[in-house]
Amino acid sequence: MNQRYDVVADTIRIEGTRILATLIRTVGDVQLAEDAVQEAALAALGAWEVTGVPPEPRAWLTVTARRKAIDIIRREGARAGKERAGADLIELSRGEPDSDEVVHDDLLRLIFTCCHPSLSPPTRVALALRTLCGLSSAQIADVLLTTEVATTKRLVRARQKIAAARIPYRVPPEAELPERLPAVCAVIHSLYTAGHAPSEGEAAYDVDVCAEGIRLAELLYTLLPGQPTPTAVLALLLLTEARRPARVDESGEVVTLDLQDRSRWDQSLITRGVGLLNESLERSDRQADAYQLQAAIAAEHARVPSYTATDWREIVRLYDLLVEISPSPAAELARVVAIAETGEVDAALNLLDAIPPSSRRHAIRAELLARHHRYAEAVQELDEALATAPATHPERAHRERRRAHFQQLAARPAG
């Protein structure tokens, strides 16, 4: 039972969003698709006990979910005393995209669909991350730097608006793709971020979520090769992914950038990422957008052989531009860290006061206070960091180790 459950759970976790996206495309109803996928998962637990796990679990679940959706439609039609039009079932059974549609990957198609212009930009991103990427409200809130309550309310309102306005779940025609492109890029970047820096769990990163983010970025780049923003998004993701092998040690503990073994960085990803960044900048007449600036910062880290060789003043310059064109607490915090690395620790501490409180802000403040040997205050900041937000087990363990270290230093006699 446990083995079968694990196979079903792993398939749903890794492939569930694609199964759901396929079903939403064919039925045009999110709730119906979600119910059908859940029923298919339950059916798998019973069927696979008798037949064994099929060679293609995803295909089995997709076909079964489609059949379950048909059953649900029939049941609802019978309860209402009416029959759903036969065309629905024909279309559901067919399940193939129209040949003239420009987006052929089901998940990417539905991301474009969720990014409807009648919804606000943050709502488009939240809806796609929840419905199609399977992120929880807490994960979305962490990525979008808002609260879980606000995210839940936003999602409820979005679905109500879609239902009330009868907004169709259809892929927009090619002429409308550019209008939705910023939100689609934000969804893909946010999905990767949720895997690269998850807000909860036992691992420092989620390999499958990161891989899916990169897969979608590759598809978007292929779909719109002449657009600078998708090119920059892919560059940013590849440059970030290149450092992943060095982010944790053999025991799974977090390794900070200054201590990472750069020989473990993936040079092939760095080379391709830098090439894509240059390609993107050439297509935008060197007028950088937020993704290009973030990719440029990642490239700046990647080009030097050691942490001490980092050109922090150039990184501060890039963060200044990023905060100017796309201000956010995350960018402002990263800028503070870069300023501190230039030796301006007091200036960095002063800038922190203007940034909204967060777990990460407390952790950064602790490190900066420690540079001034204010260890007792650093311990207090890490207490706040540990108390104010969930974190992955490795991230939490890292902060606890830093807290213990500062506590030891604070206990030493002065002088």
Secondary structure as GFF3:
##gff-version 3
##sequence-region A 1 415
A	DSSP	alpha_helix	2	27	.	.	.	ID=ss1
A	DSSP	alpha_helix	30	51	.	.	.	ID=ss2
A	DSSP	alpha_helix	57	79	.	.	.	ID=ss3
A	DSSP	alpha_helix	86	94	.	.	.	ID=ss4
A	DSSP	alpha_helix	106	114	.	.	.	ID=ss5
A	DSSP	alpha_helix	121	131	.	.	.	ID=ss6
A	DSSP	alpha_helix	137	144	.	.	.	ID=ss7
A	DSSP	alpha_helix	148	164	.	.	.	ID=ss8
A	DSSP	three_ten_helix	174	176	.	.	.	ID=ss9
A	DSSP	alpha_helix	177	196	.	.	.	ID=ss10
A	DSSP	alpha_helix	207	223	.	.	.	ID=ss11
A	DSSP	alpha_helix	228	241	.	.	.	ID=ss12
A	DSSP	three_ten_helix	244	246	.	.	.	ID=ss13
A	DSSP	three_ten_helix	257	259	.	.	.	ID=ss14
A	DSSP	three_ten_helix	262	264	.	.	.	ID=ss15
A	DSSP	alpha_helix	267	283	.	.	.	ID=ss16
A	DSSP	alpha_helix	290	303	.	.	.	ID=ss17
A	DSSP	three_ten_helix	307	309	.	.	.	ID=ss18
A	DSSP	alpha_helix	312	325	.	.	.	ID=ss19
A	DSSP	alpha_helix	329	341	.	.	.	ID=ss20
A	DSSP	alpha_helix	345	352	.	.	.	ID=ss21
A	DSSP	alpha_helix	359	371	.	.	.	ID=ss22
A	DSSP	alpha_helix	375	388	.	.	.	ID=ss23
A	DSSP	alpha_helix	393	411	.	.	.	ID=ss24
###
